[in-house]
């Protein structure tokens, strides 16, 4: 058994999330992967403690996350409201607060998080991770990222005697009908003490029924599964005329991710659409409040999606 921390027998763990990266990975598992669920912060923290205990040869009871930090660029309240993301952001804030994760947000101008803001957040991430390791003497710092720009941070942490665990993913997906790939920088994998390729762990045939892997994903409660739909939402295709051409306006469109939402003219919840559903329409025409027509199709996640989306001349 490894000799534990000299002060009180604990292995101190600090966790640092690259928020944009974590969101991208979580969206992949929700929309592209067979799991069809978001990543769970609670499950991820339990997994981290298990992994640290295994790599350090310690009892899990003595492996404790004493600090966790989440870094991301953030839209203003008005911009987030225009983007229909304000409520979702607050929901995730509640999750982070419940898990004791300290949030670090850098204000972002415009309608979406851009490369400039993300670079600024990366610098803040590195400075905080190093400073906290100095003052709080983490035995293990866990980085949730895939960015090779953090190699200098890892080297500086090593000078403190802090081991570094990396949680990272490699996966393929589709955007606008084109194949895309997310890959972890090999330089980062080579530099850390304990590289953990989460995509391999999750997709391992030997861990399909592993409770620790299942707990990495948000599980819907029975109440959520059985909750009645709002009165203005059509539950099934049988209750909705799928041939009817409907009117609405563009609520928001994310060109970097190839999807958006339509605000129905009749009111109610905004309707999701993908760029592949455009009809005689250019992406450049999908500005907010632009009038459109569309039809509905059942979503594989429940509810309805918009298809045959066509911008109307103004």
Secondary structure, 3 states (H helix, E strand, C coil): CCCCCCCCCCEEEEEEEEHHHHHHHHHHHHHCCCCCCCECHHHHHHHHHHHHHHHHCCCHHHEEEEEEEEEEEEECHHHHHHCCCHHHHHHHHHHHHHCCCEEEEEEECCCCCCHHHHHHHHHHHHHHHHHHHHHHCCCEEEEECCCHHHHHHHHHHHHCCCEEEEEECCEEEEECCEEEEECCCHHHHHHCCEEEEHHHHHHCHHHCCCHHHHCCECCCCHHHHHCCCCCCCCCCHHHCCCCCCEEEEEEEEECCCCEEEEEECCCCCCEEEEHHHECCCCHHHCCCCCEEEEEEEECCCCCEEEEEEEECCC
